[in-house]
Amino acid sequence: MKQSEIPSRADKATVLAFLTWGLPAGESTWDLFSPELRARLSNAWSHWSARSTDRELAHDLLYTEHAGEVEPDLLRRVHVSWWVRALKEESPAVQRAVVRTIESRRLQATVAQGLNLDLGDLECDFGSPSRDFGGALDLWTERFVAGLPRPSDDPPVITILSALKLRRLYRIIQATGEIKRSVVHDEDSQNPADRRFLKVAEPDLAAHPGRDRRSTARLGLVTVGRLLTMVEPYRVRWALQHLPYTIANVIRAEIEWMNPLPSAWLRGERKVLDRAIEQAGGRS
């Protein structure tokens, strides 16, 4: 199935709800929706009902999706630099209280250093927090996005950002930049797709002309940012949280939500990334 045909999270939840509690009685269900939404839900229905129409399974899937979005997995799905970024917006009292609750000494020290906190101050006993203060402790994570890994549904760009170690991801991004440069410099290429892709690749090389590792990586990050325009914004945010905040910001600057590239050019970017992933040994 093409990535564009994979149902969105909202469409999937709607269909799972239909499968769990049944379709509305009376007039045709699909007539209740606009033509565009009707087409999307029909596609989602075909996608999920092909797997199973079992009511209990649909309920379990829906429950799992909702449970996974209640609270972000801070330890496994949010890079420590995002912790620091979020806590900088809080008062010193909330910062200290949150850092005190971190069980991992190594993580605690990293967050404290990022906030310029003295670990010695955290040893003081301030007593039980008030109700309002406890609420502040619960709300500091509201900037994060919760979600579950979906290897079978997520496009490769989301999978590599959220599932790979940083060193492996860096190799793929480097390879992406190198492959894009090779497409531009391959004057003997007889592949029409490669030649059409030059329209987008040549300006990228002009913006990042260096051949050093930093310039090559930036060239690869351009491809990553463009491919993220094809993904739901909430899912993009969820994936970027796995990366150091500074790198995520570089990628975010390349995401042009309001001015995406033509689909033919995005397919070229996808081919470049696919080749880089294969060259680096896959995405698992």
C-alpha positions in Angstrom: 0.0 0.0 0.0 1.3 3.5 -0.9 2.0 5.8 2.0 -0.6 8.3 0.8 -3.2 5.5 1.1 -2.5 4.6 4.7 -5.3 5.9 6.9 -4.6 8.7 9.3 -4.8 8.2 13.0 -8.1 10.0 13.2 -9.6 8.0 10.4 -8.3 4.8 11.9 -9.9 5.6 15.3 -13.2 6.4 13.6 -13.3 3.0 11.8 -12.2 1.1 14.9 -15.1 2.8 16.7 -17.5 1.7 14.0 -16.1 -1.9 14.2 -16.4 -1.8 18.0 -19.8 -0.3 18.6 -21.4 -0.8 15.2 -22.5 1.6 12.4 -25.2 4.2 13.1 -28.7 2.9 12.2 -31.0 4.5 9.7 -29.7 6.4 6.7 -26.5 5.3 5.0 -23.6 5.9 7.3 -21.2 7.2 4.6 -23.8 9.8 3.5 -23.3 11.5 6.9 -19.8 12.7 5.8 -18.5 15.0 3.2 -17.3 13.4 0.0 -13.6 13.9 0.9 -14.0 12.5 4.4 -16.3 9.7 3.0 -13.5 8.6 0.6 -10.9 8.6 3.4 -13.1 6.6 5.8 -14.0 4.2 3.0 -10.3 3.7 2.4 -9.6 3.3 6.1 -12.5 0.8 6.4 -11.1 -1.3 3.6 -7.6 -1.1 5.2 -8.7 -2.3 8.6 -11.6 -4.6 7.8 -9.2 -6.5 5.5 -7.2 -7.4 8.6 -10.2 -8.3 10.8 -13.8 -7.3 11.6 -13.7 -8.9 15.0 -15.4 -6.6 17.5 -13.2 -7.5 20.4 -10.0 -7.1 18.4 -11.1 -3.7 17.2 -11.9 -2.7 20.8 -8.5 -3.8 21.9 -6.8 -1.9 19.1 -8.8 1.3 19.9 -8.0 0.9 23.6 -4.3 0.5 22.9 -4.2 3.6 20.7 -6.0 5.7 23.3 -3.9 4.4 26.2 -0.7 5.1 24.2 -1.8 8.7 23.8 -2.8 9.5 27.4 0.7 10.1 28.6 4.1 10.5 26.8 6.7 7.9 27.4 9.3 10.3 28.8 12.1 7.8 29.3 12.0 6.0 25.9 10.3 8.5 23.6 11.5 12.0 24.6 15.1 13.0 24.3 16.5 14.6 27.5 17.2 17.9 25.8 13.4 18.2 25.3 13.0 17.8 29.1 15.4 20.7 29.7 13.6 22.8 27.1 10.2 22.2 28.6 11.3 22.7 32.2 13.0 26.0 31.4 9.5 27.5 31.0 8.6 26.4 34.6 9.4 28.1 37.9 12.6 27.1 39.8 10.4 25.3 42.4 8.7 23.1 39.7 12.1 22.5 38.1 13.6 21.2 41.4 10.5 19.2 42.2 10.5 17.4 38.8 14.2 16.8 38.9 13.9 15.2 42.3 11.4 12.6 41.0 13.9 11.4 38.3 15.0 8.0 39.4 18.0 7.6 37.1 20.9 9.4 38.6 22.5 9.9 35.2 19.4 11.4 33.7 18.8 13.5 36.8 22.3 14.9 36.6 21.9 15.7 32.9 18.6 17.6 33.4 19.9 19.4 36.4 23.0 20.6 34.5 20.8 21.8 31.6 18.8 23.8 34.1 21.8 25.1 36.0 20.5 23.4 39.2 22.7 22.3 42.1 22.1 18.7 42.8 22.8 19.4 46.5 19.7 21.6 46.7 17.6 18.6 45.6 18.4 16.7 48.8 16.3 19.1 50.9 12.9 17.8 52.1 10.2 20.4 51.2 7.4 18.3 52.5 4.3 17.2 50.5 3.4 19.5 47.6 0.1 21.4 47.7 -2.7 20.5 45.3 -1.9 23.4 43.0 1.8 22.6 43.1 1.0 18.9 42.3 -1.0 20.1 39.3 2.0 22.0 38.0 4.0 18.8 38.3 1.5 17.0 36.2 1.2 19.7 33.5 4.9 20.3 32.7 4.8 17.5 30.2 1.9 19.0 28.2 4.3 20.2 25.5 5.1 16.6 24.6 3.2 14.3 22.3 2.3 10.8 23.3 2.0 7.9 20.9 3.0 4.4 20.1 5.5 3.1 17.5 3.6 1.9 14.3 6.2 0.2 12.1 3.7 -1.2 9.7 2.0 2.2 9.1 4.7 4.8 9.6 6.7 5.9 6.6 10.4 5.2 6.6 11.3 8.8 7.6 9.3 8.5 10.8 10.7 5.0 11.6 14.3 6.1 11.3 13.8 9.2 13.4 12.0 7.3 16.2 13.5 3.8 16.2 17.3 4.1 15.5 20.2 5.0 17.7 21.6 8.5 16.9 24.8 7.1 15.4 22.9 4.9 13.0 20.5 7.7 12.1 23.5 10.0 11.5 25.0 7.5 9.0 21.7 7.4 7.1 21.5 11.2 7.0 25.1 11.4 5.7 24.3 8.8 3.1 21.2 10.7 2.0 23.3 13.8 1.4 26.0 11.9 -0.4 23.4 10.2 -2.7 21.7 13.5 -3.5 25.1 15.0 -4.4 25.9 12.0 -6.7 22.6 12.5 -8.5 23.5 16.1 -9.4 27.1 15.2 -10.4 26.1 12.2 -12.5 26.0 13.9 -15.9 25.8 10.6 -17.7 22.7 9.4 -16.0 20.1 8.2 -18.5 17.3 7.9 -15.8 14.6 10.5 -16.6 13.5 10.5 -12.9 17.0 11.4 -11.9 17.1 14.2 -14.4 13.8 15.6 -13.3 15.0 15.4 -9.7 17.8 17.9 -10.6 15.3 20.7 -10.4 15.1 20.3 -6.7 18.5 18.8 -5.9 20.7 21.4 -7.7 19.4 24.4 -5.6 20.0 22.2 -2.5 23.6 21.7 -3.4 24.0 25.4 -4.1 22.7 26.1 -0.6 25.1 23.5 0.9 28.1 23.4 -1.5 30.7 22.1 0.9 31.8 18.5 0.8 32.6 18.2 4.5 30.6 16.0 6.8 28.5 18.9 8.2 27.4 20.2 4.8 26.6 16.7 3.7 24.5 16.0 6.8 22.7 19.3 6.3 21.9 18.2 2.7 20.5 15.0 4.0 18.4 16.8 6.6 16.8 18.8 3.8 15.4 15.6 2.4 14.2 14.5 5.8 12.4 17.8 6.4 10.7 17.6 3.0 9.5 14.1 3.5 8.0 15.0 6.8 5.5 17.4 5.0 3.7 14.2 3.9 3.1 13.1 7.5 0.5 14.2 10.1 1.9 17.1 12.1 1.3 15.4 15.5 3.3 12.4 14.2 6.1 14.6 13.1 6.3 16.2 16.5 6.2 12.7 18.2 9.2 11.6 16.0 11.2 14.7 16.4 11.0 14.4 20.2 13.4 11.4 19.9 16.2 13.6 18.7 18.3 16.2 20.4 16.3 19.5 20.4 18.9 21.4 18.3 18.8 18.8 15.5 15.0 18.7 15.6 15.0 22.4 15.1 17.2 22.1 12.1 14.8 19.6 10.5 11.8 21.6 11.5 13.2 24.6 9.6 13.1 22.5 6.4 9.4 21.5 6.8 7.3 23.7 4.5 3.8 22.8 5.5 2.2 25.6 3.5 4.4 25.2 0.4 5.2 21.5 -0.1 7.0 20.2 -3.2 5.1 18.6 -6.1 4.5 14.9 -5.4 6.8 13.8 -8.2 9.7 15.6 -6.6 8.8 14.2 -3.2 9.0 10.8 -4.7 12.5 11.6 -5.8 13.4 12.6 -2.2 11.8 9.3 -1.0 14.0 7.3 -3.4 17.1 9.0 -2.1 16.2 8.2 1.5 15.3 4.6 0.6 18.7 4.2 -1.1 20.5 5.7 1.9 18.6 3.4 4.3 19.5 0.3 2.2 23.1 1.5 2.0 23.3 1.9 5.8 21.9 -1.6 6.4 18.2 -1.1 6.7 15.9 0.7 9.2 15.7 -1.9 12.0 
